[in-house]
Every structure is written in C-alpha cells, then in structure tokens.
Amino acid sequence: MGVAKARAYAQELQQTVFKDIVAQELVRRAEAQPLPGTVNPGLRAGVDARTLSVLSRVYVGSINFELTEDHMRQVFGEFGSVCSVSMARDTNTGRHKGFGFVEFLVPEAAALAMEIMDGTVLGGRALKLGRPNNYAAAIAQNFPRPPANRIYVANVNRAVTESVLQEIFSPFGKVTACVLAPDESAGHKGWGFVEFEGAEAAEQAAQAMNGLELAALVLRVRACVVGGPLGPGMAVDAEPAQSDHTGPAVQSDHASAVQSDHSVAQPDHSSLTTEPDHSALTTEPDHSGSTVVILSNVVSGRSDVDDDLASDMAGEGTKCGVVCKVVVHIATETELAELGEVCVFVEYAEHEAALRAIELFDGRWFGGRRVAASLFGVDRFRKLTSSDTMVFIP
C-alpha cells in the first residue's frame, strides 16, 4: 500500500508542481536574451529551445567500448561546440553500452557530423549516426529558414581572425558578414558564419572550401539549417590593436579576383600555418617517388608509446601494400619543431603502396586522435632512424 501511495503522489507532482516548474523554465529560456556577441541565429530568432535542442543532437552507435565521453567531445568538436555527450551505461558494470547522443550548440554542427562521421572508423569500429526519434517533428516546426547566401564554417584555427577568414572567402563573391562565435578564453570557439551578397557565391564557397586545410586544421563548411539574425561575434569587444591569441601571427596572401571566365581563383593559404608542416621535410631530391610515409599525431607523447604501437601500425599499413619496416621515432630536441615528440615511419616496398597509405591514414581517427600522413624522403628517413630501437619488420 505504501508503494502505491508513493507512486500516486509522484504522478500527482508530475502533473502539478513539476509541470509548473518545467513550464516556467521554458518561459524563462524563451524570454532570455542572448549574451553579447552570441552567434546563434536560431537562438537570437527566438526558436523554441526544445526544437533547437533536437535539431542540434545526433545519435551515435557502434562506439568502441574503450572510448570515453572526453574522446567523443574531442572527435566531434571539430564540427562545432559540443554541449553534452550522454552515453547509455550498464547499471551493473558502469561501462557504456556502445551508443549515446552528442548535442551541439547549433544545428549546423549536427548536420556536419551526420554527413562526415556516419560510417567513419573510430577505434576500429565504423560509427553509425542517426537522428533522435522526434527529429522529424522538430524539423517540421515553423522556424525561420536559413538564407541561401549564408554558410556555416567550423574547425577554424583559433589564430585565424574574422578579417582573415573574410579575406579567404572573398574570391567567391562579396562577403557581407563574417562572424565567429566569441570565446572568453580562446578568442573564438572555432566556428561561425559567412554571408555573401549572392546565393551562388555561398554555394560555390561551401563546395570548394569544405575539406580544405587551413592553418593545420581541415575546414568544415556547409549550408545553414536555421535562419535568424547573426550576432556581432568578435566585434562585440574587439580591439584592433590587440590579439586574442598567443600563437604566431597569421598572415594571408590576398587572393586574386574572380577570373574573367567566372571560375573562382583559390586563395593561397600557404602562410596560414601555426603548426609544423611536415611537407617541408620531404623536399629532398626525388621525394615524390618515396616509399616512406610519416604518420604524425598518432599518440600525444612518448608516455603513450607502448610495445605494440609499431606492430599495430604495420598491421594497418599492410592493407595498402607490402610493408618493409615500421619505426616509432622519438624526436631529439633539435627535431621537435619539425617532427613533434613522436612520429611513426612506415616504409613500403613500392611508391604506389605509400600513396595508398596516405589515402588510408591521412585524416583518419586513431585512438581518439586525428592522424596526419605524408611522404618522407628515404635518405633522411634512414639517417634519422639509424639508431632507433622501436622497429617492427613484418
């Protein structure tokens, strides 16, 4: 009898007190004014908070059981600010069940994640992405549709300012607005919106710039999902004489104008690098025919190197061709600026296999980190690794 009374009382609370509390909270959210500088068109347009939440959420399945919420935040963070990661857990073991939800701050980030991460191999398993069950109802809601001349840009290096980003996109057409979401600690959050005078320029920019490497990061660009006014972005507290970042100053070569045949001249971003460019290490004679591939960002540092790393990379590398040798190289003090603390060299029997390895490894997620791969000069490889001990020969 006591349990029945308790359940009845809980149901009564759910329909009375709790219902009022939830209603008041929804009203508060609807009436709340966005913070100065906020770059979230849907929020600024007053779109229902629940609708925005559903539009900004993705289901992620087939997650490696060794990956944590922090890993998921890191992986999905390149598409925009991650608000929350919730993973279903086993009540007995406390381990997650291999699926959960990732919610972003804006719907565009969720759309990018759906397009790029569905089927992507992470930790040896192909992720399966989907939408929440109530997504269809949310997308059918009466919210402002996005203007065709606006695009969403994510994974922008913190050293790239709004003015630099505007200059980069200007060859596609006149840019009428370029705003990045401000961040108190890092200048900006790495994502924002670019608006052009015409819709055709926006479409061309999205197609051409999506996947382009800019300042050591791969840009993610797509059309917008929700309309509404853009916030002032960095301009809310920008001071021209100061910089919000502590990294190297970024300069961009001004791109040439649109060519007379209306084809778009791509800007030269070669000066927009804030991290070591390993391509500079392969400029020795005949490096274009090299059989050696350098893999960077495989581990965070020497403390993460284990005895199986070389053999694991060899196992993956054999998918591309015959592997002659794999070397895990710990950089000396003079090599740190060029190679990073740890890199992995994979030597193949043929140049074509090395090229296939670059296609396989470059940009791939390995243990929660995004690997970079490029050709490396054979002669320099042999000199650098002549005394290395972490060597695996299949």
DODRENNU-607351 format. One record per residue: residue number from 1; x, y, z of N, C-alpha, C in turn. Coordinates in steps of 0.001 Angstrom, whole numbers, plus 500000, padded with zeros to 6 digits. Example, Ala and Ser with C-alpha at 12.3 -4.5 7.8 and 13.67 -1.06 7.14 Angstrom:
pos:nxx:nyy:nzz:caxx:cayy:cazz:cxx:cyy:czz
1:513190:494310:507800:512300:495500:507800:513200:496700:507800;
2:512850:497750:507080:513670:498940:507140:512900:500030:507870;
//
This chain:
pos:nxx:nyy:nzz:caxx:cayy:cazz:cxx:cyy:czz
1:500836:498786:500000:500000:500000:500000:500869:501262:500000;
2:501994:501232:500747:502877:502392:500814:503462:502739:499467;
3:503893:501722:498687:504478:501947:497361:503452:502560:496417;
4:502225:502037:496473:501165:502557:495602:500878:504020:495892;
5:500845:504357:497179:500605:505755:497554:501746:506653:497073;
6:502981:506137:497191:504141:506928:496759:504094:507192:495261;
7:503741:506166:494486:503654:506331:493043:502541:507300:492662;
8:501410:507193:493358:500295:508092:493080:500677:509532:493378;
9:501431:509702:494485:501858:511052:494872:502851:511607:493845;
10:503753:510743:493357:504738:511180:492359:504041:511596:491072;
11:503027:510838:490683:502287:511184:489472:501543:512500:489635;
12:501041:512718:490833:500342:513978:491101:501304:515154:491013;
13:502499:514979:491576:503510:516029:491490:503890:516298:490038;
14:503995:515220:489262:504384:515361:487861:503371:516206:487096;
15:502104:516095:487462:501042:516808:486758:500759:518190:487331;
16:501314:518484:488496:501028:519778:489135:502298:520593:489344;
17:502995:520350:490429:504161:521168:490776:505243:521107:489712;
18:505647:519861:489335:506717:519723:488364:506325:520298:487011;
19:505062:520141:486647:504592:520668:485375:504740:522182:485337;
20:504407:522823:486449:504544:524280:486526:506011:524703:486466;
21:506868:523937:487151:508295:524269:487163:508875:524176:485760;
22:508540:523097:485047:509025:522921:483678:508509:524033:482781;
23:507244:524365:482923:506655:525431:482103:507349:526766:482362;
24:507645:527047:483633:508323:528294:483979:509736:528345:483386;
25:510410:527201:483413:511759:527152:482856:511742:527388:481350;
26:510772:526825:480657:510671:527025:479215:510373:528481:478885;
27:509525:529114:479701:509238:530541:479513:510488:531371:479740;
28:511246:531000:480786:512478:531739:481088:513462:531653:479923;
29:513598:530447:479345:514507:530272:478211:514054:531086:477013;
30:512743:531089:476797:512211:531810:475634:512410:533308:475764;
31:512313:533815:477013:512431:535256:477229:513866:535703:477445;
32:514757:534750:477683:516146:535108:477964:516791:535749:476741;
33:517552:536797:476965:518249:537474:475889:519619:536828:475682;
34:520017:536614:474432:521335:536036:474181:522438:536929:474750;
35:523532:536316:475166:524662:537072:475672:525251:537921:474559;
36:525883:539052:474911:526506:539900:473885:527488:539085:473047;
37:527431:539262:471735:528350:538571:470852:527883:537198:470422;
38:526782:536696:470992:526317:535349:470673:526078:535187:469172;
39:526641:534110:468617:526460:533814:467203:525636:532534:467113;
40:524339:532675:467185:523420:531541:467126:522105:532047:466563;
41:521956:532028:465235:520759:532613:464611:519449:532102:465177;
42:519341:530787:465398:518101:530233:465927:517761:530775:467290;
43:518761:530867:468156:518556:531399:469500:518141:532852:469454;
44:518811:533624:468600:518509:535048:468502:517148:535291:467850;
45:516682:534333:467056:515381:534477:466410:514247:534008:467321;
46:514595:533476:468491:513571:533032:469430:512972:531681:469125;
47:513720:530830:468386:513225:529481:468104:513097:528715:469418;
48:512038:527923:469536:511788:527154:470747:513027:526357:471141;
49:513398:526432:472421:514624:525791:472909:514603:524291:472684;
50:513431:523674:472840:513343:522229:472637:513579:521856:471184;
51:513052:522657:470270:513254:522394:468847:514725:522513:468484;
52:515384:523576:468960:516809:523754:468684:517628:522595:469243;
53:517243:522123:470428:517969:521019:471051:517884:519757:470210;
54:516705:519448:469701:516536:518246:468888:517294:518374:467571;
55:517227:519545:466945:517916:519769:465677:519427:519693:465838;
56:519910:519952:467045:521356:520012:467294:521904:518712:467869;
57:521108:517658:467860:521514:516406:468504:521623:515280:467483;
58:522614:514407:467680:522768:513230:466832:522934:511989:467702;
59:522427:510890:467199:522632:509587:467834:523913:508987:467280;
60:524736:508416:468145:525980:507780:467723:526000:506346:468241;
61:526085:505399:467335:526127:503996:467710:527417:503341:467267;
62:527633:502106:467702:528834:501322:467372:530102:502007:467876;
63:530033:502549:469099:531182:503229:469711:532088:502194:470368;
64:533375:502315:470137:534349:501439:470794:534197:501570:472311;
65:534194:500434:473003:533925:500443:474438:535051:501095:475250;
66:536215:501289:474629:537325:501935:475336:537258:503458:475243;
67:536417:503969:474358:536307:505421:474192:535426:506018:475288;
68:535787:507210:475716:535058:507890:476780:534306:509096:476229;
69:533551:509758:477116:532864:510993:476722:533857:512048:476259;
70:535021:512107:476913:536035:513086:476513:536532:512814:475100;
71:536712:511532:474755:537118:511196:473395:536066:511684:472395;
72:534808:511455:472707:533735:511852:471798:533674:513363:471641;
73:533891:514077:472738:533924:515547:472658:535043:516006:471739;
74:536194:515380:471865:537335:515769:471046:537089:515485:469576;
75:536541:514303:469292:536303:513911:467906:535243:514786:467256;
76:534127:514981:467941:533008:515723:467349:533163:517233:467502;
77:534148:517663:468282:534345:519094:468495:534770:519856:467262;
78:535228:519147:466226:535654:519867:465029:534469:520387:464216;
79:533267:519946:464551:532091:520397:463814:531391:521578:464487;
80:531769:521874:465732:531166:522972:466475:531208:522689:467960;
81:530733:523622:468754:530752:523469:470204:529825:522329:470640;
82:530377:521390:471421:529599:520271:471939:529025:520652:473298;
83:527710:520639:473411:527058:520977:474686:527099:519804:475654;
84:526839:518598:475139:526787:517447:476027:527028:516165:475256;
85:527573:515172:475964:527729:513816:475445:527112:512885:476475;
86:526064:512175:476099:525410:511243:477019:525467:509844:476434;
87:526094:508923:477172:526273:507558:476694:525536:506599:477626;
88:524717:505732:477034:523965:504758:477822:524931:503810:478527;
89:524688:503561:479832:525619:502749:480616:524934:501540:481236;
90:525708:500508:481416:525248:499298:482084:525224:499558:483585;
91:524085:499343:484215:523968:499647:485644:524832:498736:486503;
92:525182:497576:486009:525986:496640:486802:527480:496915:486694;
93:527956:497138:485473:529392:497322:485264:529816:498792:485230;
94:528875:499685:484940:529223:501100:484826:529805:501460:483473;
95:530048:500484:482616:530606:500749:481291:529487:501157:480330;
96:529860:501979:479342:528829:502386:478389:528507:501228:477441;
97:527331:501311:476834:526824:500223:476009:527182:500355:474530;
98:527984:501349:474205:528404:501492:472817:527542:502419:471991;
99:526664:503174:472643:525860:504151:471905:525480:505303:472838;
100:525070:506402:472238:524687:507569:473022:524314:508730:472117;
101:524269:509934:472687:523886:511129:471941:524933:512224:472141;
102:525179:512962:471069:526041:514143:471124:525178:515336:470747;
103:525165:516339:471612:524377:517546:471327:525301:518732:471146;
104:525072:519473:470074:525875:520648:469742:525133:521928:470121;
105:525836:523030:470003:525229:524324:470311:524333:524805:469171;
106:524685:524453:467934:523892:524890:466776:523556:523690:465890;
107:522425:523731:465190:522013:522603:464338:522977:522314:463200;
108:523659:523339:462701:524583:523137:461582:525708:522178:461942;
109:526167:522230:463192:527235:521325:463627:526754:519879:463594;
110:525519:519657:464018:524953:518310:463987:524819:517805:462553;
111:524427:518687:461649:524278:518299:460241:525629:517904:459645;
112:526675:518660:459987:528016:518323:459516:528460:516965:460048;
113:528227:516734:461330:528605:515465:461939:527903:514300:461243;
114:526626:514474:460929:525875:513432:460234:526508:513128:458878;
115:526891:514145:458153:527429:513981:456808:528807:513330:456799;
116:529616:513652:457793:531025:513247:457757:531323:512019:458604;
117:530691:511893:459771:531083:510847:460712:530331:509536:460539;
118:529199:509539:459864:528459:508290:459672:529293:507328:458827;
119:529658:506193:459403:530488:505218:458702:531976:505390:458927;
120:532374:506499:459575:533792:506724:459857:534294:505715:460897;
121:535456:505146:460643:536029:504165:461565:536719:504903:462709;
122:536296:504617:463925:536876:505238:465119:537163:504134:466124;
123:538433:503969:466456:538805:502911:467379:538508:501527:466847;
124:538615:501368:465518:538399:500068:464912:536956:499714:464617;
125:536020:500628:464894:534605:500352:464634:534007:501480:463792;
126:533160:501105:462846:532515:502104:461991:531322:502707:462735;
127:531378:504010:462979:530303:504680:463701:529008:504672:462891;
128:527895:504601:463601:526580:504683:462974:525847:505887:463556;
129:525596:506886:462722:524945:508102:463184:523495:508158:462711;
130:522675:508748:463526:521276:508922:463176:520703:510117:463909;
131:519423:510311:463749:518735:511433:464389:517811:510920:465492;
132:517503:511756:466491:516550:511360:467535:515185:511052:466931;
133:514379:510284:467653:513062:509888:467148:512148:511080:466868;
134:512339:512160:467621:511469:513324:467441:512060:514358:466482;
135:513067:513957:465681:513693:514903:464757:512731:515352:463667;
136:511964:514413:463114:511038:514753:462017:510035:515811:462458;
137:509553:515674:463692:508602:516667:464201:509277:518010:464404;
138:510535:517981:464841:511253:519240:465100:511550:519991:463804;
139:511993:519257:462767:512347:519913:461507:511108:520467:460808;
140:509926:519951:461181:508684:520430:460572:508130:521661:461281;
141:508759:522063:462377:508282:523224:463126:508432:524511:462309;
142:507674:525503:462685:507682:526788:461978:508791:527682:462525;
143:510021:527407:462104:511146:528271:462493:511707:528944:461242;
144:512423:530052:461406:512939:530776:460233:513901:529920:459417;
145:513667:529837:458127:514539:529076:457249:515792:529891:456929;
146:516913:529219:456700:518177:529948:456509:518239:530659:455169;
147:518885:531804:455119:519081:532482:453829:520062:531684:452973;
148:519814:531633:451687:520642:530831:450785:522047:531392:450614;
149:522252:532645:451011:523570:533267:450839:524441:533152:452092;
150:524048:532298:453033:524814:532146:454289:525324:530719:454420;
151:526567:530554:454867:527142:529229:455090:527714:529148:456500;
152:527823:527930:456977:528388:527647:458307:529815:527141:458128;
153:530733:527653:458931:532148:527282:458843:532619:526819:460219;
154:533228:525629:460280:533699:525087:461557:535138:524601:461438;
155:535719:524281:462597:537111:523820:462708:538086:524884:462213;
156:537792:526125:462566:538652:527254:462216:539732:527394:463290;
157:540967:527448:462873:542069:527613:463820:541867:528894:464634;
158:542146:528816:465926:541927:529969:466813:542778:531171:466425;
159:543841:530936:465673:544698:532034:465242:544142:532787:464039;
160:543126:532220:463374:542508:532860:462211:541411:533805:462697;
161:541552:535075:462397:540586:536074:462845:539436:536205:461843;
162:538424:536964:462250:537292:537196:461354:537731:537887:460067;
163:538617:538852:460184:539061:539583:458996:539843:538682:458048;
164:540660:537800:458600:541410:536860:457762:540457:535875:457086;
165:539489:535383:457849:538519:534443:457286:537709:535100:456172;
166:537330:536350:456373:536584:537073:455341:537419:537214:454075;
167:538703:537485:454239:539583:537630:453085:539720:536310:452330;
168:539753:535217:453079:539894:533900:452465:538682:533558:451604;
169:537493:533948:452056:536273:533617:451320:535910:534660:450270;
170:536585:535790:450254:536211:536878:449349:536335:536557:447864;
171:537219:535635:447420:537280:535355:445978:535984:534797:445399;
172:535116:534257:446237:533882:533654:445733:532783:534688:445506;
173:532962:535875:446051:531970:536927:445914:532066:537885:447087;
174:531319:538952:447027:531368:539945:448093:530825:539363:449400;
175:531641:539440:450452:531243:538945:451767:530588:540089:452532;
176:529339:539905:452902:528609:540957:453616:528675:540790:455129;
177:528985:539587:455600:529116:539354:457043:530012:538151:457281;
178:530857:538245:458298:531722:537133:458686:531879:537205:460201;
179:531252:536275:460915:531284:536314:462375:531711:534959:462919;
180:532535:534989:463955:532976:533800:464658:532455:533859:466088;
181:532016:532733:466605:531468:532689:467962:532557:533026:468972;
182:532376:534083:469762:533427:534506:470695:533589:533540:471858;
183:534816:533443:472331:535153:532611:473482:536046:533435:474395;
184:535677:533527:475667:536418:534384:476591:537866:533961:476747;
185:538125:532659:476691:539479:532180:476968:540323:531970:475725;
186:539686:531769:474557:540458:531423:473364:540190:532336:472174;
187:539607:533501:472393:539330:534398:471276:538024:534055:470593;
188:537969:532903:469935:536712:532427:469360:536646:530907:469493;
189:535448:530359:469277:535202:528937:469519:535575:528045:468345;
190:536008:528643:467246:536416:527831:466102:535330:527605:465078;
191:534197:528306:465198:533126:528169:464216:532344:529470:464104;
192:531640:529605:462995:530854:530820:462786:530143:530768:461438;
193:529806:531945:460931:529024:532030:459702:529622:533063:458757;
194:529524:532762:457467:529949:533708:456425:528750:533953:455529;
195:528467:535213:455282:527310:535572:454459:527787:536353:453250;
196:527275:535973:452071:527665:536610:450819:526527:537482:450288;
197:526867:538255:449272:525862:539100:448646:524877:538262:447841;
198:525371:537136:447288:524507:536289:446477:524563:534826:446895;
199:523505:534075:446574:523417:532665:446950:524400:531800:446171;
200:524679:532165:444915:525587:531363:444101:526991:531357:444696;
201:527424:532516:445201:528746:532604:445822:528823:531707:447056;
202:527752:531680:447834:527733:530848:449036:527818:529374:448674;
203:527097:528964:447642:527110:527559:447220:528489:527155:446727;
204:529113:528021:445929:530453:527735:445422:531460:527644:446571;
205:531353:528551:447513:532288:528565:448638:532164:527302:449478;
206:530943:526866:449713:530732:525661:450514:531330:524436:449824;
207:531155:524349:448527:531671:523203:447786:533193:523214:447712;
208:533763:524398:447506:535210:524490:447302:536002:524438:448602;
209:535463:525000:449677:536234:525159:450906:536059:524023:451905;
210:534994:523254:451769:534794:522133:452685:535905:521104:452494;
211:536632:520801:453558:537729:519843:453480:539072:520475:453188;
212:539113:521807:453002:540380:522494:452743:541168:522650:454038;
213:542462:522359:453999:543297:522530:455184:543690:523991:455322;
214:543390:524568:456463:543705:525961:456743:544337:526061:458127;
215:545581:526506:458175:546302:526642:459444:546316:525319:460203;
216:546651:524244:459492:546828:522899:460056:545526:522247:460505;
217:544373:522846:460199:543087:522243:460519:542254:522130:459243;
218:541418:521102:459173:540575:520888:457996:539249:521617:458187;
219:538989:522589:457326:537741:523348:457425:536533:522461:457150;
220:535466:522708:457887:534185:522039:457659:533171:523113:457290;
221:532605:523022:456089:531717:524067:455577:530468:523429:454988;
222:529318:524038:455265:528058:523551:454685:527023:524664:454689;
223:525912:524399:454028:524789:525332:454062:524178:525344:455459;
224:523447:526398:455774:522860:526544:457110:521546:525764:457231;
225:521129:525533:458470:519921:524776:458758:518796:525684:459248;
226:519149:526629:460121:518163:527528:460735:518524:528970:460412;
227:517511:529772:460126:517736:531181:459864:517629:532012:461122;
228:517776:533324:460958:517746:534231:462092:518893:535215:462012;
229:518860:536245:462830:519919:537265:462780:521238:536744:463330;
230:522327:537170:462712:523656:536837:463211:524042:537798:464333;
231:524714:537307:465337:525229:538174:466392:526462:538914:465906;
232:526958:539860:466704:528135:540631:466295:529428:539840:466327;
233:529419:538677:466960:530625:537868:467005:531749:538529:467770;
234:532956:538480:467206:534134:539037:467879:534072:540552:467968;
235:533267:541174:467117:533218:542634:467081:532653:543234:468353;
236:532008:542431:469201:531375:542969:470395:532381:543559:471368;
237:533594:542979:471380:534609:543514:472292:535978:543534:471649;
238:535998:543561:470301:537281:543521:469616:538015:544838:469753;
239:539309:544767:469921:540182:545928:469954:541249:545718:468890;
240:541264:546518:467836:542152:546294:466705:543621:546203:467083;
241:544007:546895:468137:545423:546937:468479:545881:545714:469237;
242:544956:544841:469637:545320:543689:470439:544931:542414:469726;
243:545488:541300:470197:545160:539992:469657:544652:539109:470767;
244:543641:538288:470478:543063:537408:471487:543799:536092:471626;
245:544818:535882:470805:545526:534608:470876:547004:534849:471137;
246:547648:533802:471626:549064:533902:471962:549937:533201:470942;
247:549335:532613:469931:550083:531885:468921:550718:532826:467925;
248:551399:532286:466910:552069:533098:465908:551074:533941:465138;
249:551503:535117:464713:550643:535975:463921:550329:535293:462606;
250:549097:535452:462148:548667:534803:460915:548548:535845:459827;
251:549125:535560:458693:549022:536442:457552:548456:535644:456402;
252:547726:536307:455533:547201:535594:454364:547546:536361:453107;
253:547909:535634:452073:548144:536272:450787:546796:536611:450184;
254:546625:537889:449820:545333:538287:449285:545071:537556:447990;
255:543933:536895:447931:543606:536077:446766:543293:536958:445570;
256:543561:536417:444408:543255:537140:443176:541757:537212:442975;
257:541329:538126:442158:539902:538319:441928:539334:537169:441115;
258:538011:537141:441022:537365:536105:440230:537780:536262:438781;
259:538182:535156:438165:538711:535209:436820:537624:535586:435825;
260:538075:536044:434653:537131:536571:433676:536139:535535:433183;
261:536520:534224:433262:535580:533203:432813:534679:532743:433943;
262:534670:533526:435040:533802:533299:436189:534207:532088:437028;
263:535355:531463:436721:535832:530406:437609:536493:531067:438804;
264:536424:530431:439965:536909:531049:441188:538380:530754:441381;
265:539165:531798:441602:540584:531630:441887:540762:531311:443350;
266:541340:530159:443656:541511:529759:445040:542614:530587:445680;
267:542398:531080:446917:543426:531836:447605:544566:530934:448044;
268:545758:531538:448208:546939:530807:448660:547004:530876:450174;
269:546824:529725:450842:546818:529687:452294:548134:529162:452848;
270:549183:529154:452026:550418:528521:452467:551030:529196:453676;
271:550755:530508:453878:551329:531195:455024:550515:531020:456287;
272:549307:530420:456186:548446:530269:457352:548748:528966:458076;
273:549954:528831:458627:550322:527623:459352:550771:527987:460747;
274:550197:527344:461735:550574:527596:463116:551199:526362:463745;
275:551263:525239:462988:551893:524030:463472:552915:523582:462441;
276:553840:522689:462819:554850:522233:461881:554236:521648:460619;
277:554797:521993:459474:554328:521478:458203:555262:520378:457759;
278:554827:519114:457872:555701:518000:457560:556006:517903:456074;
279:555222:518586:455250:555510:518517:453828:556850:519148:453519;
280:557292:520082:454390:558579:520725:454177:559718:519745:454374;
281:559464:518627:455041:560514:517661:455312:560737:516720:454139;
282:559930:516793:453121:560031:515854:452005:560492:516529:450729;
283:561228:517615:450861:561630:518375:449685:562992:517958:449157;
284:563575:516873:449645:564846:516411:449127:564615:515849:447729;
285:565701:515687:446917:565559:515215:445544:564815:513886:445465;
286:563924:513782:444485:563191:512553:444186:562263:512097:445307;
287:561891:513003:446240:560997:512580:447306:559615:512205:446775;
288:559263:512704:445590:557947:512388:445036:557796:510900:444740;
289:558898:510192:444608:558839:508760:444383:559159:507960:445621;
290:559093:508617:446783:559482:507973:448033:558563:506807:448386;
291:559132:505848:449101:558370:504697:449587:558129:504796:451094;
292:558459:505939:451691:558332:506121:453139:557204:507102:453444;
293:556372:506735:454404:555273:507595:454854:555510:507959:456310;
294:555352:509242:456649:555444:509686:458038:554036:509904:458581;
295:553767:509336:459746:552478:509478:460421:552666:510331:461663;
296:551926:511417:461753:552020:512325:462886:550738:512311:463695;
297:550837:512710:464968:549695:512799:465877:549056:511432:466152;
298:549865:510382:466071:549361:509048:466376:549153:508895:467882;
299:550083:509471:468669:549978:509483:470129:550270:510900:470610;
300:549907:511189:471854:550094:512545:472374:551538:512812:472779;
301:552305:511773:473091:553692:511959:473513:554338:510620:473802;
302:555598:510654:474206:556336:509410:474408:555754:508552:475519;
303:555055:509175:476462:554457:508399:477554:553334:507486:477063;
304:552774:507783:475881:551691:506973:475331:552191:505867:474394;
305:553494:505822:474160:554050:504812:473270:554139:503477:474004;
306:553583:502424:473406:553706:501091:474001:554417:500155:473034;
307:554684:498948:473490:555468:497997:472699:554741:497537:471445;
308:553432:497688:471416:552647:497183:470288:552369:498235:469216;
309:552787:499476:469451:552438:500542:468520:552962:500262:467112;
310:554232:499893:466995:554814:499654:465668:554111:498509:464955;
311:553852:497409:465675:553192:496263:465040:551744:496587:464678;
312:551080:497395:465515:549703:497794:465206:549651:498610:463915;
313:550574:499541:463770:550601:500374:462567:550978:499546:461346;
314:551840:498547:461546:552204:497667:460432:550993:496869:459982;
315:550200:496409:460962:549002:495663:460618:548043:496466:459770;
316:547879:497748:460114:547015:498616:459317:547660:498922:457966;
317:548975:499132:457997:549684:499522:456781:549696:498466:455707;
318:549633:497202:456084:549660:496130:455089:548415:496114:454203;
319:547387:496864:454590:546200:496969:453744:546514:497681:452427;
320:547629:498419:452417:547974:499236:451255:549052:498604:450386;
321:549768:497635:450924:550845:497016:450170:551848:496357:451100;
322:552960:495910:450520:553990:495224:451305:554754:496230:452162;
323:554728:496007:453479:555453:496876:454418:556818:496271:454692;
324:557863:497068:454485:559224:496604:454749:559627:496830:456205;
325:559205:497952:456759:559643:498298:458111:558737:499379:458686;
326:558497:499317:459992:557798:500377:460718:558690:500816:461872;
327:558894:502130:461988:559762:502666:463038:559013:503719:463829;
328:558970:503561:465146:558437:504596:466037:559608:505462:466455;
329:559578:506723:466065:560718:507621:466267:560421:508659:467353;
330:561267:508690:468359:561201:509726:469400:562141:510845:468988;
331:561598:512023:468760:562393:513133:468242:563399:513635:469264;
332:564567:514050:468769:565546:514710:469623:565112:516153:469834;
333:565818:516858:470689:565449:518245:470985:565496:519118:469740;
334:566439:518854:468856:566557:519663:467637:565510:519292:466591;
335:564881:518120:466742:563882:517675:465770:562457:518002:466174;
336:562259:518434:467430:560906:518625:467954:560061:519554:467094;
337:560649:520689:466686:559877:521676:465931:559400:521118:464599;
338:560165:520183:464022:559813:519634:462717:558908:518409:462815;
339:559266:517498:463733:558592:516202:463750:557551:516044:464835;
340:557595:516893:465871:556786:516629:467041:557494:515601:467906;
341:556972:515342:469083:557680:514470:470025:557777:513025:469524;
342:556710:512517:468926:556687:511135:468440:556079:511094:467043;
343:556715:510347:466149:556133:510102:464835:556389:508645:464466;
344:555647:508159:463496:555791:506775:463054:556111:506779:461565;
345:557185:506056:461197:557556:505909:459795:557157:504518:459308;
346:556538:504476:458133:556190:503198:457505:556874:503156:456144;
347:557763:502179:455976:558473:502030:454706:557840:500904:453901;
348:557474:501223:452665:556837:500248:451781:557814:499761:450711;
349:557434:498680:450075:558261:498132:449004:558095:498931:447715;
350:556913:499574:447559:556644:500310:446328:556070:501693:446640;
351:556337:502628:445751:555845:504001:445904:554318:504052:445860;
352:553719:503230:444989:552257:503234:444880:551606:502816:446188;
353:552223:501893:446902:551681:501473:448199:551744:502618:449206;
354:552823:503411:449138:552949:504563:450032:551847:505583:449760;
355:551523:505783:448501:550447:506717:448150:549100:506211:448666;
356:548876:504894:448560:547636:504335:449086:547577:504480:450611;
357:548730:504387:451259:548781:504540:452719:548400:505951:453137;
358:548812:506936:452351:548444:508323:452668:546926:508478:452581;
359:546320:507879:451574:544863:507942:451450:544180:507259:452631;
360:544794:506172:453124:544214:505430:454232:544359:506160:455561;
361:545562:506675:455831:545861:507208:457156:545556:508698:457317;
362:545768:509490:456286:545668:510938:456450:544240:511357:456802;
363:544084:511988:457958:542774:512432:458413:541995:511374:459151;
364:542555:510171:459297:541842:509082:459964:541976:509210:461479;
365:540932:508823:462200:540959:508842:463666:541570:507547:464176;
366:542536:507675:465082:543218:506515:465657:543352:506742:467158;
367:542632:505956:467954:542709:506112:469402:542270:507489:469875;
368:541285:508080:469186:540790:509396:469585:541609:510558:469074;
369:542584:510300:468167:543416:511370:467624:543347:511315:466098;
370:543423:512478:465472:543351:512546:464005:544771:512499:463429;
371:545061:511471:462686:546405:511241:462168:546639:512056:460893;
372:547876:512540:460737:548294:513202:459501:549354:512330:458837;
373:549264:512165:457524:550206:511301:456797:550717:512017:455558;
374:552009:511842:455269:552598:512431:454068:553858:511667:453703;
375:554328:511863:452480:555569:511218:452050:556763:511830:452773;
376:557812:511005:452954:559019:511450:453631:560214:510926:452850;
377:561236:511752:452735:562417:511372:451965:563099:510120:452505;
378:563443:509197:451600:564036:507920:452006:565380:508119:452671;
379:566242:508936:452094:567581:509133:452658:567512:509719:454057;
380:566671:510713:454242:566579:511329:455563:565956:510368:456571;
381:565001:509572:456127:564393:508560:456994:565462:507617:457541;
382:566344:507157:456678:567374:506215:457114:568369:506852:458066;
383:568667:508118:457857:569592:508810:458766:568952:509028:460136;
384:567691:509461:460139:567014:509758:461401:566795:508510:462248;
385:566537:507395:461592:566130:506188:462327:567238:505153:462462;
386:568458:505512:462088:569555:504533:462080:569819:503930:463455;
387:569543:504696:464525:569803:504192:465877:568519:503925:466666;
388:567366:504007:466012:566102:503767:466702:565952:502280:467068;
389:565318:502044:468198:565156:500668:468686:563722:500150:468556;
390:562752:501059:468441:561352:500628:468302:561039:500383:466830;
391:561523:499248:466339:561420:498897:464935:560656:497573:464799;
392:559737:497542:463861:558991:496305:463590:559158:495969:462111;
393:559642:494738:461851:559804:494255:460478:558886:493047:460305;
394:557847:493165:459477:556888:492062:459287:557587:490791:458782;
//
